[in-house]
Amino acid sequence: MSAPYMETLEGTRLLRTAPGARHELICRRLHELVRASVADIHTTLLLAPRAEMHFSPHTTLCPDLSLVTVATGKLWLAAEIVNSEDHRPDTFVKKQVYESL
């Protein structure tokens, strides 16, 4: 089981609850599939689940899955596994941040 983690959304620090067992199973399977898909692509790096991504001085997010370019470290794919008990940050606020990139 994972632990709670912090994110900063538009300057507001949020303590996110630890994802449940089903969330973690989905996340692990997604990472396995994506890892296999990008294994021979040397320009892409798959980060660990919920690796911190700094988008601005006021926004640090921890996507469930992040693909970045090796040369720049820039995020080009983020995936969020929505938690039905805590979905607003993932489905509304974080979506706006990702769309602004």
C-alpha positions in Angstrom: 0.0 0.0 0.0 1.2 3.5 -0.8 1.4 6.5 1.5 -0.3 9.9 1.5 1.6 12.5 -0.6 1.6 16.3 -1.1 0.8 18.3 -4.2 0.7 22.1 -4.7 -2.2 23.3 -6.8 -2.1 26.9 -7.7 -0.2 27.8 -4.5 -2.4 25.6 -2.2 -0.7 22.6 -0.6 -2.9 19.5 -0.5 -2.3 16.4 1.4 -3.6 13.6 -0.9 -4.9 10.4 0.6 -3.0 7.2 0.0 -4.4 5.4 -3.0 -6.3 2.2 -2.3 -5.4 -1.3 -3.4 -7.5 -1.2 -6.6 -6.0 2.1 -7.6 -2.5 0.8 -7.0 -3.2 -2.4 -9.0 -4.4 -0.3 -12.0 -1.4 1.9 -11.7 1.0 -1.0 -11.6 -0.6 -2.6 -14.6 -0.6 0.6 -16.5 3.1 1.2 -15.8 4.0 -2.4 -16.9 2.2 -1.9 -20.2 3.6 1.5 -20.9 7.1 0.5 -19.8 7.0 -2.4 -22.4 5.8 0.0 -25.0 8.6 2.6 -24.6 11.4 0.2 -23.8 13.2 0.7 -27.1 12.4 4.4 -27.4 15.5 6.2 -26.0 14.0 9.7 -26.2 11.3 8.9 -23.7 11.5 8.2 -20.0 8.8 6.7 -17.9 8.9 8.1 -14.4 8.0 6.3 -11.2 4.4 6.5 -10.1 3.5 9.8 -8.6 7.0 11.3 -9.3 6.9 15.1 -8.5 6.6 17.3 -11.6 7.2 21.0 -11.1 5.1 23.1 -13.5 5.5 26.5 -11.9 6.6 27.9 -8.5 3.0 27.5 -7.4 2.2 24.1 -8.9 3.8 20.7 -8.2 1.8 17.6 -9.2 2.3 13.9 -8.9 0.7 12.2 -11.8 0.1 8.5 -11.5 2.0 8.0 -14.8 4.4 10.5 -16.4 6.3 10.2 -19.7 8.9 12.9 -20.3 11.4 13.6 -23.1 14.9 12.6 -22.1 16.5 15.7 -23.6 14.4 18.3 -21.8 12.6 16.5 -19.0 9.4 18.0 -20.3 6.2 16.1 -19.6 4.4 14.9 -22.8 2.0 12.4 -21.3 0.3 12.3 -17.9 -2.2 9.8 -16.7 -4.4 10.1 -13.6 -6.2 7.2 -12.2 -9.3 8.8 -10.7 -10.2 8.0 -7.1 -13.9 8.2 -6.6 -13.5 9.5 -3.1 -11.1 12.3 -4.0 -11.6 13.0 -7.7 -12.0 16.8 -8.0 -8.2 17.6 -8.0 -7.6 14.9 -10.7 -10.6 15.6 -12.9 -10.8 19.4 -12.7 -7.8 21.2 -11.3 -5.0 19.0 -12.6 -6.7 18.7 -16.0 -6.6 22.5 -16.3 -2.9 22.5 -15.5 -2.1 19.8 -18.0 -4.1 21.5 -20.7 -2.1 24.8 -20.2 1.2 23.1 -21.0 
